[in-house]
Amino acid sequence: MAIKKNTGRFIVFVCLLLSMLYAISMARATDQYEIITHTGVNEKTLSKGSLRAIFGMRLHTWPDGTAIRVFVMPDDAPLHTAFSKEKLNVFPYQLRSAWDRLVFSGTGQAPYTVASPEEMLARVASTPGAIGYLNKSMMDGRVNVLHIK
């Protein structure tokens, strides 16, 4: 009987520990991130609706006519999850579903997926018209910050 009781306590402890670790990783992801653009993008502020249209792959050009190139992290990345929920008010699976519909219907394309924050910085910094998101700690002046109103 004592073994079952201790096993139960151990399982509860492990579950609590895992949930705390997940919460810490989400807190790090959401701590300080910004929407970033290529330095050639003249926009400094953007409405939430326009941001949703850009990442929903429905808005294709900046006001000056430059093509928008959207970069995102993998669907399961904590930063992508935080960005999707906080800035776009959707879950990552909802974004993926919308992108898949565009691709499979032949009416659009999905955004470019980068594997790491370092790649996000490098790709946005080197791609005219690019937009993405990044932790503030990663920023080094090669990209502009886009403020959402």
Phi and psi in degrees as GROMACS dihedral restraints (atoms count N, CA, C in turn):
[ dihedral_restraints ]
;  ai    aj    ak    al  type     phi  dphi    fc
    3     4     5     6     1   -65.1    20    10
    4     5     6     7     1   -33.5    20    10
    6     7     8     9     1   -66.9    20    10
    7     8     9    10     1   -43.6    20    10
    9    10    11    12     1   -62.0    20    10
   10    11    12    13     1   -40.5    20    10
   12    13    14    15     1   -64.4    20    10
   13    14    15    16     1   -44.7    20    10
   15    16    17    18     1   -68.0    20    10
   16    17    18    19     1   -38.1    20    10
   18    19    20    21     1   -62.9    20    10
   19    20    21    22     1   -42.6    20    10
   21    22    23    24     1   -61.6    20    10
   22    23    24    25     1   -43.3    20    10
   24    25    26    27     1   -63.7    20    10
   25    26    27    28     1   -40.2    20    10
   27    28    29    30     1   -63.5    20    10
   28    29    30    31     1   -43.0    20    10
   30    31    32    33     1   -63.2    20    10
   31    32    33    34     1   -43.4    20    10
   33    34    35    36     1   -61.7    20    10
   34    35    36    37     1   -43.4    20    10
   36    37    38    39     1   -60.8    20    10
   37    38    39    40     1   -45.6    20    10
   39    40    41    42     1   -63.5    20    10
   40    41    42    43     1   -42.5    20    10
   42    43    44    45     1   -61.8    20    10
   43    44    45    46     1   -43.9    20    10
   45    46    47    48     1   -63.6    20    10
   46    47    48    49     1   -41.4    20    10
   48    49    50    51     1   -62.7    20    10
   49    50    51    52     1   -45.3    20    10
   51    52    53    54     1   -64.5    20    10
   52    53    54    55     1   -39.6    20    10
   54    55    56    57     1   -67.3    20    10
   55    56    57    58     1   -35.1    20    10
   57    58    59    60     1   -67.7    20    10
   58    59    60    61     1   -41.5    20    10
   60    61    62    63     1   -63.4    20    10
   61    62    63    64     1   -39.9    20    10
   63    64    65    66     1   -63.9    20    10
   64    65    66    67     1   -43.8    20    10
   66    67    68    69     1   -62.1    20    10
   67    68    69    70     1   -39.1    20    10
   69    70    71    72     1   -66.1    20    10
   70    71    72    73     1   -41.8    20    10
   72    73    74    75     1   -66.1    20    10
   73    74    75    76     1   -37.8    20    10
   75    76    77    78     1   -67.2    20    10
   76    77    78    79     1   -39.0    20    10
   78    79    80    81     1   -63.4    20    10
   79    80    81    82     1   -40.9    20    10
   81    82    83    84     1   -63.5    20    10
   82    83    84    85     1   -41.0    20    10
   84    85    86    87     1   -65.6    20    10
   85    86    87    88     1   -37.5    20    10
   87    88    89    90     1   -92.8    20    10
   88    89    90    91     1    -8.7    20    10
   90    91    92    93     1   -48.9    20    10
   91    92    93    94     1   -64.6    20    10
   93    94    95    96     1  -146.2    20    10
   94    95    96    97     1    86.8    20    10
   96    97    98    99     1  -126.3    20    10
   97    98    99   100     1   158.8    20    10
   99   100   101   102     1  -134.6    20    10
  100   101   102   103     1   158.1    20    10
  102   103   104   105     1   -83.3    20    10
  103   104   105   106     1   130.6    20    10
  105   106   107   108     1  -121.4    20    10
  106   107   108   109     1   153.6    20    10
  108   109   110   111     1  -135.8    20    10
  109   110   111   112     1   163.8    20    10
  111   112   113   114     1   -62.3    20    10
  112   113   114   115     1   149.2    20    10
  114   115   116   117     1   -63.6    20    10
  115   116   117   118     1   -20.1    20    10
  117   118   119   120     1   -79.2    20    10
  118   119   120   121     1   -10.3    20    10
  120   121   122   123     1   -78.2    20    10
  121   122   123   124     1   123.3    20    10
  123   124   125   126     1   -80.9    20    10
  124   125   126   127     1   -16.0    20    10
  126   127   128   129     1   -68.5    20    10
  127   128   129   130     1   135.2    20    10
  129   130   131   132     1  -112.8    20    10
  130   131   132   133     1   -25.4    20    10
  132   133   134   135     1  -131.5    20    10
  133   134   135   136     1   155.9    20    10
  135   136   137   138     1  -150.2    20    10
  136   137   138   139     1   143.0    20    10
  138   139   140   141     1   -74.4    20    10
  139   140   141   142     1   157.2    20    10
  141   142   143   144     1   -62.1    20    10
  142   143   144   145     1   -36.4    20    10
  144   145   146   147     1   -63.3    20    10
  145   146   147   148     1   -41.9    20    10
  147   148   149   150     1   -66.4    20    10
  148   149   150   151     1   -38.7    20    10
  150   151   152   153     1   -62.3    20    10
  151   152   153   154     1   -43.4    20    10
  153   154   155   156     1   -62.4    20    10
  154   155   156   157     1   -39.8    20    10
  156   157   158   159     1   -66.5    20    10
  157   158   159   160     1   -39.3    20    10
  159   160   161   162     1   -64.3    20    10
  160   161   162   163     1   -51.3    20    10
  162   163   164   165     1   -77.0    20    10
  163   164   165   166     1   -14.6    20    10
  165   166   167   168     1   -85.4    20    10
  166   167   168   169     1     0.1    20    10
  168   169   170   171     1    64.7    20    10
  169   170   171   172     1    31.1    20    10
  171   172   173   174     1  -104.1    20    10
  172   173   174   175     1   -19.9    20    10
  174   175   176   177     1  -109.3    20    10
  175   176   177   178     1   120.3    20    10
  177   178   179   180     1  -108.1    20    10
  178   179   180   181     1   -15.3    20    10
  180   181   182   183     1  -136.4    20    10
  181   182   183   184     1   150.2    20    10
  183   184   185   186     1   -75.4    20    10
  184   185   186   187     1   164.1    20    10
  186   187   188   189     1   -55.0    20    10
  187   188   189   190     1   -27.4    20    10
  189   190   191   192     1   -84.2    20    10
  190   191   192   193     1     2.2    20    10
  192   193   194   195     1    95.8    20    10
  193   194   195   196     1    -7.1    20    10
  195   196   197   198     1   -67.3    20    10
  196   197   198   199     1   136.1    20    10
  198   199   200   201     1   -66.0    20    10
  199   200   201   202     1   137.4    20    10
  201   202   203   204     1   -87.5    20    10
  202   203   204   205     1   129.1    20    10
  204   205   206   207     1  -113.7    20    10
  205   206   207   208     1   113.8    20    10
  207   208   209   210     1   -95.3    20    10
  208   209   210   211     1   129.8    20    10
  210   211   212   213     1  -119.4    20    10
  211   212   213   214     1   135.3    20    10
  213   214   215   216     1  -134.0    20    10
  214   215   216   217     1   161.2    20    10
  216   217   218   219     1   -84.6    20    10
  217   218   219   220     1   167.3    20    10
  219   220   221   222     1   -57.8    20    10
  220   221   222   223     1   153.4    20    10
  222   223   224   225     1   -55.3    20    10
  223   224   225   226     1   -32.4    20    10
  225   226   227   228     1   -94.3    20    10
  226   227   228   229     1     5.4    20    10
  228   229   230   231     1   -73.1    20    10
  229   230   231   232     1   134.0    20    10
  231   232   233   234     1   -56.2    20    10
  232   233   234   235     1   -37.6    20    10
  234   235   236   237     1   -66.2    20    10
  235   236   237   238     1   -39.4    20    10
  237   238   239   240     1   -64.2    20    10
  238   239   240   241     1   -42.3    20    10
  240   241   242   243     1   -61.8    20    10
  241   242   243   244     1   -46.8    20    10
  243   244   245   246     1   -62.5    20    10
  244   245   246   247     1   -46.5    20    10
  246   247   248   249     1   -59.5    20    10
  247   248   249   250     1   -47.8    20    10
  249   250   251   252     1   -59.1    20    10
  250   251   252   253     1   -47.5    20    10
  252   253   254   255     1   -72.1    20    10
  253   254   255   256     1   -44.8    20    10
  255   256   257   258     1   -80.8    20    10
  256   257   258   259     1   -41.4    20    10
  258   259   260   261     1   -93.9    20    10
  259   260   261   262     1   -34.9    20    10
  261   262   263   264     1  -104.8    20    10
  262   263   264   265     1   -12.0    20    10
  264   265   266   267     1    58.7    20    10
  265   266   267   268     1    37.3    20    10
  267   268   269   270     1  -137.6    20    10
  268   269   270   271     1   160.1    20    10
  270   271   272   273     1   -84.8    20    10
  271   272   273   274     1   152.5    20    10
  273   274   275   276     1   -54.2    20    10
  274   275   276   277     1   -37.1    20    10
  276   277   278   279     1   -66.0    20    10
  277   278   279   280     1   -28.9    20    10
  279   280   281   282     1   -69.8    20    10
  280   281   282   283     1   -40.2    20    10
  282   283   284   285     1   -61.7    20    10
  283   284   285   286     1   -47.8    20    10
  285   286   287   288     1   -59.1    20    10
  286   287   288   289     1   -41.6    20    10
  288   289   290   291     1   -62.4    20    10
  289   290   291   292     1   -43.3    20    10
  291   292   293   294     1   -64.2    20    10
  292   293   294   295     1   -42.7    20    10
  294   295   296   297     1   -64.7    20    10
  295   296   297   298     1   -42.0    20    10
  297   298   299   300     1   -62.5    20    10
  298   299   300   301     1   -39.9    20    10
  300   301   302   303     1   -60.6    20    10
  301   302   303   304     1   -42.5    20    10
  303   304   305   306     1   -61.7    20    10
  304   305   306   307     1   -46.0    20    10
  306   307   308   309     1   -66.7    20    10
  307   308   309   310     1   -49.2    20    10
  309   310   311   312     1   -70.7    20    10
  310   311   312   313     1   -26.6    20    10
  312   313   314   315     1   -85.2    20    10
  313   314   315   316     1   -11.5    20    10
  315   316   317   318     1    78.7    20    10
  316   317   318   319     1    14.3    20    10
  318   319   320   321     1   -99.4    20    10
  319   320   321   322     1    -2.2    20    10
  321   322   323   324     1  -173.2    20    10
  322   323   324   325     1  -170.3    20    10
  324   325   326   327     1  -135.4    20    10
  325   326   327   328     1   160.5    20    10
  327   328   329   330     1   -82.8    20    10
  328   329   330   331     1   159.8    20    10
  330   331   332   333     1   -68.8    20    10
  331   332   333   334     1   166.1    20    10
  333   334   335   336     1   -78.2    20    10
  334   335   336   337     1   132.4    20    10
  336   337   338   339     1  -100.5    20    10
  337   338   339   340     1   130.7    20    10
  339   340   341   342     1  -108.5    20    10
  340   341   342   343     1   153.7    20    10
  342   343   344   345     1   -87.7    20    10
  343   344   345   346     1   -19.2    20    10
  345   346   347   348     1  -153.5    20    10
  346   347   348   349     1   162.9    20    10
  348   349   350   351     1   -60.5    20    10
  349   350   351   352     1   -34.5    20    10
  351   352   353   354     1   -63.7    20    10
  352   353   354   355     1   -41.4    20    10
  354   355   356   357     1   -68.3    20    10
  355   356   357   358     1   -37.0    20    10
  357   358   359   360     1   -58.6    20    10
  358   359   360   361     1   -48.3    20    10
  360   361   362   363     1   -60.8    20    10
  361   362   363   364     1   -47.6    20    10
  363   364   365   366     1   -63.5    20    10
  364   365   366   367     1   -43.3    20    10
  366   367   368   369     1   -70.9    20    10
  367   368   369   370     1   -43.2    20    10
  369   370   371   372     1   -66.2    20    10
  370   371   372   373     1   -41.0    20    10
  372   373   374   375     1   -65.1    20    10
  373   374   375   376     1   -29.0    20    10
  375   376   377   378     1  -104.4    20    10
  376   377   378   379     1    -1.1    20    10
  378   379   380   381     1  -113.2    20    10
  379   380   381   382     1   111.8    20    10
  381   382   383   384     1   -57.0    20    10
  382   383   384   385     1   134.7    20    10
  384   385   386   387     1    81.0    20    10
  385   386   387   388     1     6.0    20    10
  387   388   389   390     1   -75.0    20    10
  388   389   390   391     1   150.7    20    10
  390   391   392   393     1  -140.5    20    10
  391   392   393   394     1   146.8    20    10
  393   394   395   396     1  -165.2    20    10
  394   395   396   397     1  -158.7    20    10
  396   397   398   399     1  -146.5    20    10
  397   398   399   400     1   151.2    20    10
  399   400   401   402     1  -159.1    20    10
  400   401   402   403     1   148.3    20    10
  402   403   404   405     1   -63.7    20    10
  403   404   405   406     1   141.3    20    10
  405   406   407   408     1   -58.3    20    10
  406   407   408   409     1   -33.7    20    10
  408   409   410   411     1   -64.1    20    10
  409   410   411   412     1   -18.8    20    10
  411   412   413   414     1   -89.3    20    10
  412   413   414   415     1   -13.8    20    10
  414   415   416   417     1   -74.3    20    10
  415   416   417   418     1   141.0    20    10
  417   418   419   420     1  -139.2    20    10
  418   419   420   421     1    18.3    20    10
  420   421   422   423     1    93.2    20    10
  421   422   423   424     1    -4.1    20    10
  423   424   425   426     1   -81.2    20    10
  424   425   426   427     1    -8.3    20    10
  426   427   428   429     1  -132.8    20    10
  427   428   429   430     1   161.5    20    10
  429   430   431   432     1   -96.8    20    10
  430   431   432   433     1   153.7    20    10
  432   433   434   435     1   -96.5    20    10
  433   434   435   436     1   133.4    20    10
  435   436   437   438     1  -105.9    20    10
  436   437   438   439     1   122.2    20    10
  438   439   440   441     1   -90.3    20    10
  439   440   441   442     1   136.0    20    10
  441   442   443   444     1  -103.8    20    10
  442   443   444   445     1   128.3    20    10
